[in-house]
Amino acid sequence: MPLMLEKSETHKASRAVIYARVSSTKQTTRGDGLNSQITRCREYAKYKGYEIVEVFQDDSSGSLTERPGMQALLKFLRSKRSDPHVVIIDDISRLARGIEAHLALRSAISGAGGLLESPSIEFGEDSDSQLVENLLAAVSQHQRQKNGEQTKNRMIARASNGYWVFHAPLGYKFEKVGGHSKLLVRHEPMASAIRQALEGFASGRFETQAEVLRFFESLPHFPRDSRGIIRHQRIRDILTNPIYAGMVEIPNWNIPRREGHHEALISYQDFLKIQERLTNKAKVPVRKNVAEDFPLRGFVTCGDCGTILTSCWAKGRTRKYPYYHCPTKGCESYGKSIRRDVLEGEFEALLGQLSPSRNLYEIAYSMFKDAWDQQLTFLKAQIQEMEKKRSELDAQITQLLDRIVQATSNAVISAYESRIQQLEADKLLLEEKIKSAGKPQKPFEESFRTAMQFLSNPAKLWHSGNLGHKKTVLKLTFADRLPYTRNKGFRTARPSLPFQVIQELKESLEGDFASKGNMARRGRFELPTPRFVVWCSIQLSYRRLVCRLGL
């Protein structure tokens, strides 16, 4: 039974207000804490004969004094100073959970003309009553601090086990999963959008953070701030957050990076590529005003001096005309414009020359299939080497831990701990490589179909009209920038590796392979590289196929 106080003889107030508080908004929506407090206060007011005229509520921490509900209560009391009201609280902890906050609010309520009462404690002005009140306020503060310490310790322990314990980052949400309690899971469509942005930045599809920002600006469902703007800091936070690579890391709690239990949006290798790109010198972002009009800008160089061609719109009598030109003073081509339709027309013709014939396509299919199988065999051998390396890392970590136990110098211990963290990071990267090595994300037929659709006709993707597609064509088709000379056209272009293989295969079918004497090239012999292994497999497959077809 709650302690019911007799009506105080020190005042004759007949009206009262109720103040109720819970610690968070979550307690307001999940639970009945506020209603329980209000019900108990109403019962007390009925017993005392008070008329309840207002109810004030808060969902803030008890350590704070600036609360909306409390400020509204004080304003109400000041407006009724001529008619003092009793302020009823369920318990002293509902007023505050800190001795300083309690004393401040107690003084503010009294100064506004309020008379504090509770069914749990008697607020008096004598020394004994004040001692009890202060002791209860101190105990309430101790409970709040103890709860905070216990909560933090539980969060640290859970984070150490590989679980994220803070608000779900963008692209994730918390769900209850068997064996894990609450676990981060993908939150679509944002998860796919963030994955596309991260992989695009890692691969170079997005050259700068500004391009990543513009990508997110094109998505209507990407969250903006109160002014409808996506800040650059948010892009930086996404690019540098290891949570998207399936890792958990909390430096403030001395929890080094470790593998988490949630699903990663990108590989750890891609995450490290992103960090490496962020630490390199920033590149000039693509300018919005010319990117759409001049897709070859930044990729074509002057054939005379090697400088990247720039572009502009030249104003004529009736309209504007698009041109590319060399910006280098002293160059033979300086100040001489190249019409956009001429340069881009010759580029499209160059793309057309890279398209293989149907017979070449079928031969390439067989060759790439053999190369695929050869590479899988090669990767299995790599897995064995990586597992051996992982065992060596485990041995080094164990050795360093033994040394820490024996060490007495703080500097030596700190050095050992730093080295262990580095070895743990290397081990994480190695474990990810072991998981992914030898296990293609898609079967050969699906991967081959997608790749060969592009290899068979790169001009088709170029003509799609999408600037992103055009940038992709440039990066996937050619290994270097293209030199262009006025009135002469493009110089010999070096295509990317897939197109080089197709070109050499085409020359082999035409009989040029033997005439070039490519059985052994000039220069010293190199150790086998992945490209060499693939090339040898292609040549063997080609010869078997030629014999089978009778070519």
C-alpha positions, 0 to 999 in steps of 0.5 A: 500500500502506498503511503497516504499523507494527511492534508498539509496544514501549511497550505489550503490549495484545492487545485493540483496538476500532475507531472509524469515522466519516462526516460525515452520516447520508446517507453511512451510507445511501448509500455504503460509507464506514463498512464500508471503514474498518472493513475496513481497520482489521480488516486492520491489527489482524490484522497486529498480532495484536490481537483486535477486541472492539468497533466504534464508529461515528458519522455526525457532523461532524469538528468536533464532540467530542460524538458518540454513538459517541465517548462510548460508546467513552470509556465503554468504555475507562474501564470497561476501564482495568485492561486497556488497549485499542488504539483503531484509526482508519483515518485521522487525519481520522476522529478529527476535522477540527479541530485543537481537536477532535483535541487534545481527543479525543486527550487524552480517549482517552489519559486513559481508558486507550486507545492510539491507532493507525492504519495511516496514521500513527504516534502517538508521544510524541516531538516529531517525531511530535507535529509530524507529527500536529498538521500532519496535523490542521491540514491536515484542518481546512483541508480541512473548511473549504475543502469548506464554502466551496466547498459554500456558494459552489456553493449561492449560485450555484445559489440566484442562478439561482432554485433552492432549495438547502436542505431541501424546505419542507412541501408540496414534495419534491426530484426529479431533473428533466431540465435542472434536476438536483434541483428542488422539486416538489409533494408531495401531499396536503400541497401542496394543503392548504397551497395551500387554507390560503394562498388562504383567508387571502389571500381572507379565508376564514380571518380569523386565523392561529388559523383557519388553525391549526385548519384544519391541525389538522383534517388528520390528515396534517399533521405535529405536533411531539413533543407532537402539537401544531401550533405558531403559529410553523409557521403564521407560517412558512408564511404568510410563505415566498415559496417557495410563490409560486414565489419564491426569497429568501435575505436572509442571502446577500444574494440578493433575491427572484427567480422560481424554477424550481419550481411555485408553490402560489399566485400572487405577488399572493396572497402579497403580499395575505397579507403585507399582512394580516399587517401589519394589526391582528390581528382577534379569532379566531372562538371555538370555543364559539359559532361552530358554534351561532351562524353569523350571529354577527359578521355581523348588526348591531343595527338601532337602534345598528349594533353587531354582535350577540353571542350566548349560551345562556340557561339555562332551567328544564329546558334552555338556549335560544339567543339573539342580542342587542345588547351596547350599553348605552343602545341601545333593544334592549339586554338584549332577546334575539332567538331564534336560530330567528327571526333565522336563519329570516328570514335563510334567507327572505332568501337565498331571495329572491335565487334567480333564476328559470329564464328569468332564469338563461338570460338571465344565462348569455348576458349573462355570456358576453358580459361574459366575452368583453368582459373578455378583450378588455379584459385584452388591452389591459391586457397591452400596457400592462403590457408597456410598463411592464415595458420602462420598469422594465428601462430604469430598472434598467439606468440605475441599474446604470450609475450604480452603476458610476460612484458612489464613495460607499458610501451612494449605492451602497447607495441605488441597490441598494435601489432596484434591488431594489424595481424588481426586485420590481415587475417580478416582480409585473408579469410574473406579471400578464402571464402570468395576464392574459387566460388564465382558469384554467378555460373559461367553461362550467366557471367559469360552471357552478360560479358559477351553481350557487351564484347560482341557490340560495345557500340550498343551500350554507347548509343543508349544515351546514358552518360553513365553507360558511356563512361562504362564503355570507355573504361571497359573497352580501352586500356589507355586514353585515346590520342587524336590528331586533327585531320588524321583521326585516332592513332592506334588505340590499345584496347582492354585485355578482353578485346586484346584477346579477341583481336589476337584470336582474330589475327590467328584465324587469319593466319597472322599468328604463325607469320609473326613468330609469336612462339617466343617473344623477344626479351627474358621469360617471365614467371607465369602471371594470371594473364599468362595462364589465361592466355595459354589456356586460350591458345590450347582451346583455340587449337583444339577447336580449330582441329575439331572444326577443320578450319 
